[in-house]
Amino acid sequence: MNKRLLSSIGAVSAIGASVAGYYLKEKGNRQKLKQNFRNLKNKLFNTEKQYSIFDNAGVPDQVPSIEHEQLENSKMVSEGSQFGVQYYNEKKEEDEPK
């Protein structure tokens, strides 16, 4: 029975390795998997400093994880838009204890 168990474990392992190889042959899938592992590692070990969305809005081009929306926000501000800056400053003033 041990031989049968070992052979079935070996067969399942070979099938799993084949499926993983087929899935990971595309670069996009490899990048997704790497990013998911990084996110899981950061979530488990909390190695990355967590910023709130509001704090990111104040300095969109200076945060460690730059997203598309943050880049668009900094682009609008660099082009002269003041709405986001005024909103951020007003909220910061409201939150500060007097």
C-alpha positions in Angstrom: 0.0 0.0 0.0 2.9 2.3 0.7 4.1 1.9 -2.9 0.6 2.8 -4.2 0.5 5.9 -2.0 3.9 7.0 -3.1 3.2 6.5 -6.7 -0.1 8.4 -6.5 1.6 11.3 -4.6 4.3 11.3 -7.4 1.7 11.4 -10.1 -0.2 14.2 -8.4 3.0 16.2 -8.0 3.9 15.7 -11.7 0.5 16.8 -12.8 0.7 19.9 -10.5 4.1 20.8 -11.8 2.9 20.5 -15.4 -0.1 22.7 -14.7 2.1 25.3 -12.9 4.6 25.2 -15.8 1.9 25.7 -18.4 0.3 28.6 -16.4 3.6 30.3 -15.7 5.0 30.2 -19.2 3.2 33.6 -19.9 5.1 36.6 -18.5 1.9 38.3 -17.3 0.9 35.3 -15.2 4.4 35.1 -13.6 4.2 38.8 -12.7 0.8 38.4 -11.2 2.0 35.5 -9.1 5.1 37.4 -7.9 3.0 40.4 -7.0 0.5 38.2 -5.1 3.3 36.6 -3.2 4.8 40.1 -2.4 1.4 41.3 -1.2 0.9 38.2 1.0 4.4 38.6 2.5 3.8 42.3 3.2 0.5 41.5 4.7 1.8 38.7 6.9 5.0 40.4 8.1 3.9 44.0 7.7 7.2 45.0 6.2 5.8 48.0 4.2 4.7 51.1 6.0 1.0 51.6 5.6 -0.1 55.0 4.3 -3.7 56.1 4.4 -5.4 57.1 1.1 -5.8 60.7 2.5 -2.0 61.0 3.2 -1.2 59.6 -0.2 -3.4 62.3 -1.8 -1.3 65.0 -0.2 1.9 63.8 -1.8 0.9 61.6 -4.7 4.3 61.4 -6.4 6.2 60.7 -3.2 4.6 57.5 -1.9 6.3 54.1 -2.3 3.6 52.4 -4.3 2.7 54.7 -7.1 -0.6 53.9 -8.8 -2.1 55.3 -11.9 -4.6 57.5 -10.1 -1.9 59.0 -8.0 0.1 59.9 -11.0 -2.9 61.4 -12.7 -3.5 63.5 -9.5 0.0 64.8 -9.4 -0.1 65.5 -13.1 -3.3 67.6 -12.6 -1.7 69.5 -9.7 1.5 70.1 -11.8 -0.7 71.6 -14.5 -2.2 74.1 -12.1 -5.2 72.3 -10.6 -5.8 73.5 -7.0 -9.0 71.7 -6.1 -7.2 68.6 -4.7 -4.7 70.7 -2.8 -7.3 73.0 -1.3 -9.4 70.0 -0.2 -6.4 68.2 1.3 -5.4 71.4 3.2 -8.9 72.0 4.5 -9.3 68.4 5.8 -5.9 68.5 7.5 -6.9 71.7 9.3 -10.2 70.2 10.4 -8.4 67.1 11.8 -5.8 69.0 13.7 -6.6 69.5 17.4 -6.9 73.1 18.4 
